Amino acid sequence: MGSWTPVYDQALSVSLDGGTRFVANFRYSIKEGHPLQDGASAFEHVHPRIQKAVDLFDSNCGATMIGFVQHGTGSLKSHKIQCFYAT
């Protein structure tokens, strides 16, 4: 038993009653013509207020990037952490 929370189209957080927590960003791809396709220096000309993220990336909310599993409660330093991904 537990709960889950999407964070817009960017991330997923799942908390189980036993204290285990899963957190990961959703998978995304860079759209054709994005400045990063041609190198990071081209990104300098993109102003965040002019070009919205929705214009630059395609979200895939059916899969995640590599995230982490936190076992138990408390700080990240006080217990074991593992990596995971979801589809």
N, C-alpha and C positions, 0 to 999 in steps of 0.2 A: 504494500500500500504506500501511497505517496502522492506527490503532486508534480506538475510540470508547468513551465512558463516559457512561452516564446518571447524573445526580445525583438520586437518588430520583425524584420526579415533578416536579422543579423545573427541571432544566437538562440540557444536552447538551454534551459536549466531544468534538471529533473532532481527532485529531492525525495528520497525514500524515508519511510518512518523510522528505520533503524539508524539513520544518520548518514547514509551513503548519499553523495551528491555527484551528479554528472553535469558538466558544463562544457559547451563547445560552440564555436561559431558555425553557422550554416555554410555549406560549400557555395562558392560563387566563381564565376568566370569573368574575365575582362572582355568587354565588347570590342568588336572589330573597330579599329580606328582610335582606340584608347591610346593616349600618349605613352603609357608604359610599354606598349608593344614595341616601340622603337627606341627604348632606352629611358632611363630615369631622368635624364636632363630635359627631355621634351615635356616632362610633367610640370616643370617650373612655370609654364605659361598658363596652366589651368588654375583659375581662381575658384575656390570652393563655393563662393556665393553666386558665381555665374553658371557653373556647370554642376548640376546635381548628380549625386551618386547613382541615381536610377538611370541616368544617361550614360554612365561609364561601366556599370557592372550588371550581370545577370545573376540573380540569386537562385539557388537550388535548395528550397526548404525541405526537400526529401532526403537530404544527406548532409553530413557535417564534415568539417575539417577535423584534424586531430584535436581532441579536447582532453580534459582530465577527469578522473574519478577520485573523489575525496572520501575516504572511509572514516567514519566517526565524526564527532563534533569537535569544535575548537579551531585553532589556527592551522594553517597549512604546515607549519613546522612541527606540530605535535602528533602527527599520524601519517600513515602510508598514503601515497598518491600514485595512481597509475594513469596511463594514457588510454584513450579509446576513440573510436569513431563510430558513427551510426549511419544507417541507410534505412 
